[in-house]
Amino acid sequence: MYFKEVGYFCKKIPGKVDELHRPVISFEETKVFCNVKSVGMSEFYQAQVAGFKPELKIEVKQYNGCDHFKLNDKLYKIIRTFNKGGDVTELTLTSSLNDDE
């Protein structure tokens, strides 16, 4: 199994404000290699019933507990993690339209 795609774990940096003293959400990115997979049909519909919209799955070797993942300049929210054994973790991602989640 080759981990050839490049993604980034995104950790929120708290306490940043802009010039008008409004909170600004920014992230500290950690580069990681991953495998991109698709979400299965059964898993997709089961998640829809629970109110989630999974878009894709990725596999990473060292999951660091972050809530967001960036792939191809698009920010995703991690909605599910699954340890596949050893050091490989599967992450299920959804679009992160509202970063306050």
C-alpha positions in Angstrom: 0.0 0.0 0.0 1.5 3.3 -1.1 0.8 6.5 0.6 1.4 8.9 -2.3 -1.3 11.7 -1.9 -0.3 14.7 0.2 -2.7 16.1 2.7 -2.5 18.2 5.9 -3.8 17.7 9.4 -5.2 21.1 10.5 -5.2 22.1 14.1 -7.1 25.3 15.1 -5.1 28.1 16.6 -7.2 29.7 19.3 -7.2 33.4 20.2 -6.4 35.1 16.9 -8.3 38.3 16.1 -8.3 40.7 13.1 -7.8 44.5 13.1 -11.4 44.9 14.2 -10.9 42.5 17.1 -13.2 39.8 15.5 -12.2 36.2 16.1 -10.3 34.7 13.1 -10.1 31.0 12.6 -6.7 29.9 11.5 -5.0 26.5 11.3 -1.6 25.1 11.9 -1.0 22.5 9.2 1.0 19.3 9.4 1.9 17.6 6.2 1.1 13.9 5.9 1.0 11.3 3.1 -2.3 9.4 2.6 -4.4 7.2 0.4 -7.7 8.5 -0.9 -10.7 6.2 -1.0 -14.3 6.6 -1.8 -17.2 6.3 0.7 -19.2 3.1 0.1 -22.9 3.4 -0.9 -24.2 1.6 2.3 -22.0 3.8 4.6 -23.1 6.9 2.7 -26.8 6.3 3.2 -26.4 5.2 6.8 -24.5 8.5 7.5 -27.2 10.5 5.7 -29.8 9.1 8.1 -27.7 10.2 11.1 -27.4 13.7 9.6 -23.9 13.5 8.1 -22.7 13.8 4.5 -19.5 11.8 4.1 -17.6 12.8 1.0 -14.5 10.7 1.0 -12.2 8.5 3.1 -8.5 8.6 3.5 -6.0 6.4 5.1 -3.0 7.9 7.1 -0.2 6.3 9.0 -0.1 8.5 12.0 -3.3 10.2 13.1 -2.7 13.0 15.5 -6.2 13.7 16.8 -7.0 16.8 14.7 -10.5 17.7 13.8 -9.8 19.0 10.2 -8.0 17.7 7.2 -6.9 19.6 4.1 -6.7 17.8 0.7 -6.2 19.5 -2.7 -6.7 23.0 -1.1 -10.1 22.0 0.3 -10.7 21.9 4.0 -12.7 18.9 5.4 -14.0 18.1 8.8 -13.2 14.6 10.2 -16.4 12.9 11.2 -15.2 9.4 11.9 -11.9 7.6 12.6 -11.3 3.9 12.4 -8.0 2.2 13.4 -7.3 -0.5 10.7 -4.6 -2.1 12.8 -1.0 -1.2 13.2 -0.4 2.4 12.6 -3.0 2.9 9.8 -6.1 4.9 10.5 -9.0 5.5 8.2 -10.6 9.0 8.3 -14.1 9.8 7.0 -14.4 13.4 5.8 -17.1 15.9 5.0 -17.0 19.4 3.7 -16.3 22.0 6.3 -18.5 24.9 5.4 -18.8 26.2 8.9 -15.5 26.0 10.7 -17.1 26.7 14.1 -18.2 23.1 14.2 
